[in-house]
């Protein structure tokens, strides 16, 4: 019998004067994971973009619950998205999207 995969949802604020497309943002996240932890480490994160709002500079990503600290370290290491300066801040972490949305309001 397969074990249920536990996931965590992370609400992120993108701190930058510029705006970015969702693909640019996720490329920066994946590149940072690969740089810090390599392909094996990246494969363990289970990263997925759930929602992205480029005007509000806000994103929600999903990660494996075992890799939350890896993902947080990765996000903290990002200083550029594309060639533009940016920082990413984790605002909230939750086990479900519903709880995450409740905590954000």
C-alpha positions in Angstrom: 0.0 0.0 0.0 1.3 3.5 -0.9 1.9 6.0 1.8 0.0 9.3 1.5 2.3 12.1 0.5 2.2 14.9 3.0 2.5 18.4 1.5 2.9 21.9 2.7 1.7 25.1 1.0 4.0 28.2 1.3 2.6 31.7 0.8 5.4 33.8 -0.7 5.9 37.6 -1.1 8.2 38.7 -3.9 10.2 41.8 -2.8 11.2 43.6 -6.0 10.5 46.8 -7.9 10.1 44.7 -11.0 7.3 42.3 -12.1 8.0 38.8 -13.3 6.1 36.1 -15.2 5.3 32.9 -13.4 7.8 31.0 -15.5 10.6 33.4 -14.7 9.8 33.1 -11.0 9.7 29.2 -11.0 12.9 29.1 -13.2 14.7 31.1 -10.5 13.4 28.9 -7.7 14.4 25.6 -9.6 17.8 27.0 -10.5 18.4 27.9 -6.8 17.4 24.5 -5.6 19.6 22.8 -8.2 22.6 25.1 -7.2 22.2 24.4 -3.5 21.1 20.8 -3.4 21.7 19.3 -6.9 19.3 17.2 -8.9 18.8 14.6 -6.1 17.9 17.3 -3.6 15.6 19.0 -6.1 13.8 15.7 -6.8 12.9 15.4 -3.1 11.3 18.8 -2.9 8.2 18.1 -5.0 7.9 21.8 -5.8 4.8 22.9 -7.7 3.5 26.4 -8.4 -0.1 26.6 -7.2 -0.9 30.3 -7.9 0.9 33.4 -8.9 -0.1 37.0 -9.0 2.5 39.2 -10.7 0.7 42.5 -9.9 0.6 41.7 -6.1 4.0 40.0 -6.3 2.5 37.0 -4.5 2.8 33.3 -5.0 1.7 30.0 -3.5 3.9 26.9 -4.0 3.5 23.3 -2.8 6.4 21.3 -1.4 6.9 17.9 0.3 6.6 18.4 4.1 10.0 16.8 4.5 11.6 19.3 2.2 10.1 22.5 3.7 13.4 23.6 5.3 15.3 22.9 2.1 12.7 25.0 0.2 13.0 27.8 2.8 16.8 27.9 2.5 16.5 27.9 -1.3 14.1 30.8 -1.3 16.3 32.8 1.1 19.3 32.3 -1.3 17.5 33.9 -4.2 18.8 37.4 -5.0 17.8 37.7 -8.6 14.9 36.6 -10.8 16.0 36.7 -14.4 18.6 39.5 -14.2 16.5 41.7 -12.0 17.2 42.0 -8.2 14.6 40.3 -6.0 14.1 38.6 -2.7 11.5 36.1 -1.7 9.9 36.0 1.7 7.9 33.1 3.2 4.8 34.6 4.8 2.9 31.6 5.9 3.1 27.8 5.7 0.1 25.5 6.0 -0.9 21.9 5.4 -3.9 22.8 3.3 -4.8 25.6 0.9 -8.0 26.4 2.8 -6.1 27.0 6.0 -3.4 29.0 4.2 -6.1 31.3 2.7 -7.7 31.7 6.2 -4.4 32.6 7.7 -3.7 35.2 5.0 -6.9 37.2 5.7 
